[in-house]
Amino acid sequence: LEAELRPLASSPAVRGVRVLGAIGVVEMEEPLHLPSVQALLVRRGVWLRPFGRMLYTMPPFVVSEAELRRITGGMRAVVEATESALLEKGARLESEVWRESQSHAG
């Protein structure tokens, strides 16, 4: 888990990566837009539930290496999708657009 997640810490979209035992957390710079992140993960065959800026996993101890790579690959995809939005000139993160739409909805 550590070896798969630690490289994500170098992304400008990531505030930090923590691994403690079988718990892995990628803390993003911006809050994640839950519906978008879950859709991306489900397309990759992974079910995780982000919380605020946190994308975390607690795989069971019996997880296979292939299953763990699928989970961490999904987490990497979220980081890469967020990073690409950060790197596009003038692009806003989905979370910013979503927050703005929510403030106008009420």
RATA-V492379 format. One record per run of one state. SS is the DSSP state (helix for helix, strand for strand, loop for the rest). FROM is the first residue (numbers start at 0). TO is the last residue. If there is no record, write none. Layout:
ss: (SS SS)
from: (FROM FROM)
to: (TO TO)
//
This chain:
ss: (loop helix loop strand loop strand loop helix loop strand loop strand loop helix loop helix loop)
from: (0 1 10 13 20 22 28 33 43 50 51 53 57 64 87 93 105)
to: (0 9 12 19 21 27 32 42 49 50 52 56 63 86 92 104 105)
//
